[in-house]
Amino acid sequence: MGKTLAEKILSNKSGVDAYANEIVVADLDFVMGQDGTSPLAIQAFREMNGQKVFDRARVAMVIDHSAPSPLEGVSALHHGMREFAAEQGVILYDIGEGVCHQLMPERGHVVPGDLVIGADSHTCTYGAINAFSTGVGSTDLAAGIISGKLWFKVPESIKFVLNGELSPGVYSKDLILYLIGQVTADGATYMAAEFTGSAIRAMSVEARFTISNMAIEMGAKVGLMEADQKTISWVRRHTDRPFTPVAADPDAVYAEVREYDVSSLGPQVACPHTVDNVKPVEEVAGTPIQQCFIGTCTNGRLEDLRIAADILRGEKVNRGTRLIVAPASRQVMLDAIAEGIIQVFLEAGAAVVTPGCGCCVGTHNGVPSDGENVLSTANRNFKGRMGNNKAFIYLASPATVAASALTGRITDPRDFVK
């Protein structure tokens, strides 16, 4: 019987002929924690009597969620991470380096065929480059840091065959929002989502990251794609590590196969307070917006900033609307400066903040006020997500957010795409 991508990778890493619903203990290729989860993992490491990490070159800690620190207590947590990194000799990405999920593939820590865990739910992002990457809790992270292994229940897989061509003004963010609306927030719980088809093959690797990043929002454990030449070329630009891509077998067994023609898909908006509350932009157009945010591990990459800058160039942000931009990494920011993109944002009236999570997590850099509507390129819009449970968060593509920043209300970006 053939195997899915998830079954192939977990079989390779466990040395077991594994299929869905079986339990395996597998070798980890990389382990990552961020500043919201690493302090607890360090505590668990001590409680487990951990003496040293399994491989200091394959463990990273990233200070990105509250960076720079907004509070004395957070500063203490950051200090503990820095001390642990120095003690163990592991990789530390300090403030200003960027979002963990941008840094892991950008710095070459993940390649096709890898098995990666991260103490952050959006670790599923790296599935776009053919890696089984998934979020775990802080205690599991500690176990992985010590042993280099972790147990997994091999997930069943749901296959999305996405054909056709996205129209101008419609992006991968619109597609994944639409799919989440169709599947619902728990429709793929603990499953591996495989994304394939001509629409995926036509996307850049950066656009594919957006799709895999949000697989968790339909409940999936991973969001996997096969590695084509675009993937291989992208990875080779970021690392010299050898790798062997993994492909699903033609006779692999799926729990469900869903096919879509995306050619007629329009821009989508996820409305408060759940990610699967998705509507076509036309249904919510005109909703007043007080704050717009472009960034995060979902849409803070260079391609995303280019899309937004093309709409904002020569224009001004609406007087009653704030626009905040957080590049996903230091390198993304440097590249955006070199291309003149940051200047476009500043001239338009945006506030460009430190590379990192920005206001996504709700600790600083743009906590909204009571009753305000926020339009964000992030991946979650739960009540209180951005630090105020009396605010209302809408999710959309960088193009929709940029266009809406100009008008002060949710706006169809197709009228602005040049």
RASULCOR-V92778 format. One line per field, one symbol per residue. ss: DSSP state (@ for helix, = for strand, . for the rest). psi: psi as a letter, one per 20 degrees, with the letter a starting at -180 (. if undefined). burial: # if it has 9 or more other ideal C-beta (glycine too) atoms within 8 Angstrom, else .. Layout:
ss: ???
psi: ???
burial: ???
//
This chain:
ss: .=..@@@@@@@@@@........=====..=====...@@@@@@@@@@........@@@====.........@@@@@@@@@@@@@@@@@..===....=.@@@@@@@........=====.@@@@@@@@@..====..@@@@@@@@@@.=====...=======........@@@@@@@@@@@@........=====.@@@@@..@@@@@@@@@.@@@@...===....@@@@@@@@@@.............=...======@@@...===.......===@@@@...=..=====@@@@..@@@@@@@@@@@.........=====..=@@@@@@@@@..@@@@@@@@..===...................====...............====..@@@@@@@@@@.=...@@@...
psi: prqrgghgghggiijqnqrpjqpqoqpqhqpqqriihgghhgghgghjkpgqqhohikpqppnhhmprpiqghhhhggghgggggggikrppoapihapgighghhjkiprqiqopqqmphjiigihhkkqopqqrrhghggghhghjrqqqopqrqppooorapprpiprhggghgggghghrhjikpkrpppparhhghiqrhghhhgghhjhhijiqhqnqqqoahgggggghiiqjpqqoqpqqqhkqpqhqpppqojhjprqqpprqkqhjmpqqhhijpipqphpqppbrigljrggghggghhhipjrpqqhjpppppoqhrggggghhghijghhggghijqoprppaicjgikhaklprrpiqpppqjaiqkqpigjiojjrppqqrrhgggghhhhhjqpqoihiip.
burial: .##########.##...###.#.#.#.########.#########..#.#..##.#.##########.#....##.##.###.##..#.####.############.#############.###############.#########.###.#.###########.##.#############.###..#..##########..#.#######################..###.##..##...#.##.##..#.#...###.#..########.######.#..##.#.########################....##..##########.##.###...##.###.#.#.############.####...###########..####..################.#######.##.
//
